[in-house]
Amino acid sequence: MSETTSRDRLFKTLADPSRRAIYERIARGGAQTVHALTDRSGISQPAVSKHLGVLKKAGLVADERSGRETRYSATPDGLAPLLDWMKHYGTFWNKHLDELENLLNRID
């Protein structure tokens, strides 16, 4: 998969507020079952399962089966495309803000 495709999938995945909330709960609280996520989400178990499938396909969560339960945990490198994208634009804006600062200093 190309870098652009994985980044687009990541953005589309995190654009949904329910999916983003599920991901944040897993990232902050550690591995959780579908039942635990459903209890605190305000949405149905099938909807939570569907969101988890999309998060998994985007590389944001991994699942581990334990008996009849599956625990979902955040994947550490899942946000890498987003971080790379932000780094690129951070460099861009830092350069332009430095140039603006130099201009303002010359005007003074």
Rosetta blueprint (number, residue, H / E / L):
1 M L
2 S L
3 E H
4 T H
5 T H
6 S H
7 R H
8 D H
9 R H
10 L H
11 F H
12 K H
13 T H
14 L H
15 A H
16 D L
17 P H
18 S H
19 R H
20 R H
21 A H
22 I H
23 Y H
24 E H
25 R H
26 I H
27 A H
28 R H
29 G H
30 G L
31 A L
32 Q E
33 T E
34 V H
35 H H
36 A H
37 L H
38 T H
39 D H
40 R L
41 S L
42 G L
43 I L
44 S L
45 Q H
46 P H
47 A H
48 V H
49 S H
50 K H
51 H H
52 L H
53 G H
54 V H
55 L H
56 K H
57 K H
58 A L
59 G L
60 L L
61 V E
62 A E
63 D E
64 E E
65 R E
66 S E
67 G L
68 R L
69 E E
70 T E
71 R E
72 Y E
73 S E
74 A E
75 T L
76 P H
77 D H
78 G H
79 L H
80 A H
81 P H
82 L H
83 L H
84 D H
85 W H
86 M H
87 K H
88 H H
89 Y H
90 G H
91 T H
92 F H
93 W H
94 N H
95 K H
96 H H
97 L H
98 D H
99 E H
100 L H
101 E H
102 N H
103 L H
104 L H
105 N H
106 R H
107 I H
108 D L
